[in-house]
């Protein structure tokens, strides 16, 4: 496939970089760190011991996590190529 001024494999490298960035962002978001709290950081309800054992470092109760996940909005991906179409948006 002709790539213009791009070197061979540049598109594959861009795709791999985008995937790596997104995986790192997801791992950072999901990985609780430190000691689990006994009470939720937002509503101060007790966090069950089974949840604290299953997810070391947990800070929120199930209800608060469910609310936060429901409010999450997917963000657009990054267009590393800077194509003409992406600049028109």
HULIN-V132901 format. One record per residue. N is the residue number from 1. RES is the residue in three letters. PHI is phi in whole degrees, 0 to 359 (999 if undefined). PSI is psi in radians with two decimals (NA if undefined). D_CENTER is the distance of its C-alpha to the mean C-alpha in whole Angstrom. Layout:
n=N res=RES phi=PHI psi=PSI d_center=D_CENTER
n=N res=RES phi=PHI psi=PSI d_center=D_CENTER
This chain:
n=1 res=UNK phi=999 psi=2.35 d_center=32
n=2 res=UNK phi=287 psi=2.34 d_center=33
n=3 res=UNK phi=244 psi=0.19 d_center=31
n=4 res=UNK phi=66 psi=-2.19 d_center=33
n=5 res=UNK phi=273 psi=-0.10 d_center=33
n=6 res=UNK phi=286 psi=2.53 d_center=29
n=7 res=UNK phi=286 psi=2.87 d_center=30
n=8 res=UNK phi=299 psi=2.34 d_center=30
n=9 res=UNK phi=83 psi=0.08 d_center=27
n=10 res=UNK phi=296 psi=-0.67 d_center=25
n=11 res=UNK phi=295 psi=-0.75 d_center=23
n=12 res=UNK phi=298 psi=-0.71 d_center=22
n=13 res=UNK phi=296 psi=-0.68 d_center=21
n=14 res=UNK phi=295 psi=-0.73 d_center=19
n=15 res=UNK phi=295 psi=-0.80 d_center=17
n=16 res=UNK phi=298 psi=-0.69 d_center=16
n=17 res=UNK phi=295 psi=-0.71 d_center=15
n=18 res=UNK phi=296 psi=-0.75 d_center=12
n=19 res=UNK phi=295 psi=-0.76 d_center=11
n=20 res=UNK phi=298 psi=-0.75 d_center=11
n=21 res=UNK phi=299 psi=-0.78 d_center=9
n=22 res=UNK phi=293 psi=-0.72 d_center=6
n=23 res=UNK phi=297 psi=-0.72 d_center=7
n=24 res=UNK phi=296 psi=-0.70 d_center=7
n=25 res=UNK phi=295 psi=-0.72 d_center=4
n=26 res=UNK phi=292 psi=-0.72 d_center=3
n=27 res=UNK phi=295 psi=-0.69 d_center=6
n=28 res=UNK phi=294 psi=-0.61 d_center=7
n=29 res=UNK phi=287 psi=-0.62 d_center=5
n=30 res=UNK phi=270 psi=-0.39 d_center=7
n=31 res=UNK phi=272 psi=1.75 d_center=10
n=32 res=UNK phi=291 psi=2.57 d_center=13
n=33 res=UNK phi=237 psi=2.63 d_center=15
n=34 res=UNK phi=87 psi=-2.83 d_center=19
n=35 res=UNK phi=274 psi=2.53 d_center=21
n=36 res=UNK phi=292 psi=2.54 d_center=21
n=37 res=UNK phi=273 psi=2.64 d_center=22
n=38 res=UNK phi=276 psi=-0.42 d_center=25
n=39 res=UNK phi=232 psi=2.58 d_center=25
n=40 res=UNK phi=300 psi=2.43 d_center=22
n=41 res=UNK phi=288 psi=-0.35 d_center=20
n=42 res=UNK phi=260 psi=-0.87 d_center=21
n=43 res=UNK phi=252 psi=-0.12 d_center=24
n=44 res=UNK phi=64 psi=0.36 d_center=25
n=45 res=UNK phi=283 psi=2.64 d_center=26
n=46 res=UNK phi=296 psi=2.44 d_center=26
n=47 res=UNK phi=265 psi=2.17 d_center=24
n=48 res=UNK phi=302 psi=2.55 d_center=25
n=49 res=UNK phi=299 psi=-0.63 d_center=26
n=50 res=UNK phi=298 psi=-0.69 d_center=25
n=51 res=UNK phi=294 psi=-0.72 d_center=21
n=52 res=UNK phi=295 psi=-0.60 d_center=22
n=53 res=UNK phi=286 psi=-0.66 d_center=23
n=54 res=UNK phi=290 psi=-0.62 d_center=20
n=55 res=UNK phi=234 psi=1.47 d_center=17
n=56 res=UNK phi=302 psi=2.31 d_center=19
n=57 res=UNK phi=92 psi=0.15 d_center=17
n=58 res=UNK phi=293 psi=2.44 d_center=17
n=59 res=UNK phi=241 psi=-0.29 d_center=17
n=60 res=UNK phi=238 psi=2.65 d_center=17
n=61 res=UNK phi=283 psi=2.98 d_center=20
n=62 res=UNK phi=298 psi=-0.73 d_center=19
n=63 res=UNK phi=298 psi=-0.77 d_center=20
n=64 res=UNK phi=293 psi=-0.66 d_center=18
n=65 res=UNK phi=294 psi=-0.72 d_center=15
n=66 res=UNK phi=298 psi=-0.74 d_center=16
n=67 res=UNK phi=297 psi=-0.77 d_center=17
n=68 res=UNK phi=296 psi=-0.73 d_center=13
n=69 res=UNK phi=293 psi=-0.64 d_center=12
n=70 res=UNK phi=293 psi=-0.56 d_center=15
n=71 res=UNK phi=278 psi=-0.20 d_center=14
n=72 res=UNK phi=294 psi=2.32 d_center=11
n=73 res=UNK phi=243 psi=2.29 d_center=11
n=74 res=UNK phi=296 psi=2.41 d_center=10
n=75 res=UNK phi=260 psi=2.76 d_center=10
n=76 res=UNK phi=289 psi=2.68 d_center=12
n=77 res=UNK phi=285 psi=2.98 d_center=12
n=78 res=UNK phi=263 psi=2.22 d_center=14
n=79 res=UNK phi=266 psi=1.73 d_center=17
n=80 res=UNK phi=287 psi=-0.31 d_center=18
n=81 res=UNK phi=280 psi=-0.39 d_center=22
n=82 res=UNK phi=63 psi=0.74 d_center=23
n=83 res=UNK phi=293 psi=2.83 d_center=25
n=84 res=UNK phi=302 psi=-0.71 d_center=28
n=85 res=UNK phi=298 psi=-0.72 d_center=26
n=86 res=UNK phi=290 psi=-0.46 d_center=23
n=87 res=UNK phi=281 psi=-0.34 d_center=25
n=88 res=UNK phi=279 psi=-0.32 d_center=27
n=89 res=UNK phi=287 psi=NA d_center=24
